[in-house]
Amino acid sequence: GKILVCQQVSSDFTSMTALFEDVNVMHQFYSTILQPS
C-alpha cells in the first residue's frame, strides 16, 4: 500500500543522504591533502 511505498522512499532517501555525506567528507579530505602548500 501507500505506507509501504512511503517507507521505501524514505529509506532510499536516507541512504542517498548518507552516501552524499560520505562523498562530501571524502572530497574535503582529499582537498585538504592535495592542497598545494
N, C-alpha and C positions, 0 to 999 in steps of 0.2 A: 504493500500500500504506500501511500504518500509518506508516512512516517519513516518507513524503511529507506525510501529514496532520500529523504532529508538527512537521515543519519549517514547514509553512504556519501552524499555530497559533503557533509560536514567533515567526515573522516578524510576524504580526499583533500579538502581544503586545508585541514590541519597538517596533512603530510606535505602538501606543497609549501605551506608556510615554513615548516621545519626545514625542508630542503633549501628554500630560499635563504633562510637564516644561516645554514651551513655554508652555502656558496658565498654569502656576504662575508662571513668570518674568514673563510679561506682567502677571499680576494683581499681583504685588509691585511691578512697575514703575509701574503706574497708581496703586496705593495710595500709593506714595511721592509721586508727582506731585500727586495730588488731595488729599493730606492737608491739612486746614485748618491754617494756620500761625498 
